Amino acid sequence: MTAALWGAIPSPSGSSLAIGPLELRAYGLMIALGAYTAVLWSQRRLRARGEDPEVVSAIALWAVPAGLVGARLYHVATDWRSFRGRWEDVPAVWQGGLGIPGGLMAGVVVGVLVARRRGMTMGAALDVVVPTLPVAQAIGRLGNWFNQEVFGRPTDLPWGLEIDAAHRPAEHAAAATFHPTFLYEGLWNVALAVVLVRVERRKVLRPGYLVALWVAGYGLGRLWVEALRADAASLVAGVRVNTWMALLAIVVGGVLALRGRAGTGRTGDG
C-alpha cells in the first residue's frame, strides 16, 4: 500500500543536524526546543499576571531534567523486554524512547514543588505552565520524525509518511508510506493548547484545575493516536499499555475537571 508520491511526507535522511563542526541529535534538539518554547511562553504568561517571570526559569531548571528522567524510566518500565541484553542503552535517550506520561508526571510534580518553594501556590503555578506543555510536546514529537519512529500503520492517504526500508516493521516491509502519528499527536496538542487558553480566559474552572482538563484532553488524543500505531509495544490483557494509560487519564482528568467547574474569577491571558 503506497500513497501518491506527490502527496507523501518525506522522512529526513538522517537523525542528526550538522552546525559547523558540531553534530546535534535532532531528537534531543527538538525536546530542548519544545522546553525552551514552553519556558518563554510561561514567562510571558507570568509577566502578564504582574509576577517575576524569572520564577519560570527556576522551575524549568529542575522540572525539565526531572521530566526527561521520568519519561525515560516510564519507557524502560513499559518496554523493558526490548532492553534485555542491552541495559547499557537505558541512558541513551538520543536513540529515541521517551514515555510522555512519565515525563509529564515527573516534570509537573517537581515543577510544582519548586514553585511552592518560590512562593507560588500550586494552582497558580499549574495554570501558568499547563497551556504551554502541549506545545512543548508537539515540538518534541518532531524528534520522532527525524528518527523515523512512532509512526502508524500503512496508509495510502496523500499525507502518508515515507519510511525507509530499514525502519519498517517486518510485517509491513513492503509498504512505503505510513500514518504520521507523530504529526497527528502534535496537531492535537496544539489544538488542545488553544482550548486550554480559552477555557482559562472564560474562567470555567477554579484555579489549579486546568491541569485536569489537560490530562483528559491529552488522554483522549493519545487514545485514538495509539490505535493507529503499528510498532511493537508491551500489552496488558492484549491491549497496549499506553492505551490503558490514556483511558486512565481521560477518566481521572475528566472527573477532576468536572469537580473544578464554576471557578471564581481571575485574570487569564494567552
RATADA-V975825 format. One record per pair of residues at least 24 apart in sequence whose ideal C-beta (glycine too) atoms are under 8 Angstrom apart, sorted by the first residue. I is the first residue (numbers start at 1). J is the second residue. Records with the same first field share a line. If there is no record, write none. Layout:
I = J + J
This chain:
1 = 154 + 155 + 156 + 175 + 177
2 = 156 + 160 + 175 + 176 + 177
3 = 155 + 156 + 157 + 158 + 159 + 160 + 176 + 177
4 = 156 + 158
6 = 158
7 = 157 + 158 + 159 + 160
8 = 158 + 159 + 160 + 161 + 162 + 176 + 177
9 = 159 + 160 + 161 + 162 + 180 + 183
10 = 162
11 = 145 + 148 + 161 + 162 + 163 + 164 + 167
12 = 145 + 146 + 148
14 = 146
15 = 146 + 147 + 148
25 = 94
26 = 142 + 143 + 146 + 147
27 = 93 + 94 + 95 + 96 + 143 + 144 + 146 + 147
28 = 93 + 94 + 143
29 = 143
30 = 139 + 140 + 141 + 142 + 143 + 146
31 = 68 + 98 + 140 + 143
33 = 139 + 140
34 = 135 + 136 + 137 + 138 + 139 + 140
35 = 60 + 64 + 136 + 140
37 = 132 + 135 + 136 + 139
38 = 129 + 132 + 133 + 135 + 136
39 = 132
41 = 131 + 132 + 135
42 = 128 + 129 + 132
44 = 269
45 = 128 + 131 + 132 + 269 + 270
46 = 128
48 = 267 + 269
49 = 124 + 128 + 267 + 269
51 = 120
55 = 115 + 118 + 120
56 = 128 + 129
58 = 114 + 118
59 = 111 + 114 + 115 + 118 + 125 + 129
60 = 111
61 = 114
62 = 110 + 111 + 114
63 = 107 + 108 + 110 + 111 + 114
64 = 107
66 = 106 + 107 + 109 + 110 + 111
67 = 103 + 104 + 106 + 107 + 110
68 = 93 + 98 + 103
69 = 106
70 = 102 + 103 + 104 + 105 + 106 + 107
71 = 98 + 99 + 100 + 102 + 103 + 106
72 = 97 + 98 + 99 + 102
73 = 99 + 102 + 106
74 = 98 + 99 + 100 + 101 + 102 + 103 + 105
75 = 99 + 102
77 = 102
78 = 233 + 234 + 241 + 242
79 = 233 + 234
80 = 234
81 = 234
82 = 232
95 = 147
96 = 143 + 144 + 147 + 149 + 150
98 = 140
99 = 242
100 = 137 + 222
101 = 242 + 245 + 249
104 = 133 + 218
108 = 211
121 = 207 + 208
122 = 208
123 = 206 + 207 + 208 + 209
124 = 207 + 208
126 = 208 + 210 + 211
127 = 200 + 207 + 208 + 210 + 268
130 = 196 + 210 + 211 + 214
131 = 193 + 196 + 197 + 200 + 210 + 214 + 270
132 = 193
133 = 193 + 214
134 = 189 + 190 + 192 + 193 + 196 + 214 + 217 + 218
135 = 189 + 190 + 193
137 = 185 + 186 + 189 + 218
138 = 185 + 186 + 187 + 189 + 190 + 193
139 = 186
141 = 182 + 183 + 185 + 186 + 189
142 = 182 + 186
144 = 182
145 = 180 + 182 + 183
149 = 231
150 = 181 + 182 + 229 + 231
151 = 178 + 179 + 180 + 181 + 182 + 229 + 230 + 231
152 = 178 + 179 + 180 + 181 + 184 + 225 + 228 + 229 + 230
153 = 178 + 179 + 228 + 229 + 230
154 = 178 + 179 + 230
155 = 179
159 = 183
169 = 230 + 231 + 232
172 = 230
178 = 230
179 = 228
181 = 225 + 228 + 229
184 = 225 + 228
185 = 221 + 222 + 225
188 = 221 + 225
189 = 218 + 221
192 = 217 + 218 + 221
197 = 268 + 270
200 = 268
201 = 268 + 269 + 270
202 = 268
203 = 263 + 264 + 265 + 266 + 268
204 = 261 + 262 + 263
205 = 257 + 260 + 261 + 263
206 = 260 + 261 + 262 + 263 + 264
207 = 263 + 264 + 266
208 = 260
209 = 256 + 257 + 259 + 260 + 263
212 = 252 + 253 + 254 + 255 + 256 + 257 + 259 + 260
213 = 253 + 257
214 = 253
215 = 249 + 252 + 253 + 256
216 = 249 + 250 + 252 + 253 + 254 + 257
217 = 253
218 = 249 + 253
219 = 245 + 246 + 247 + 248 + 249 + 250 + 253
220 = 246 + 250
222 = 246 + 249
223 = 247 + 250
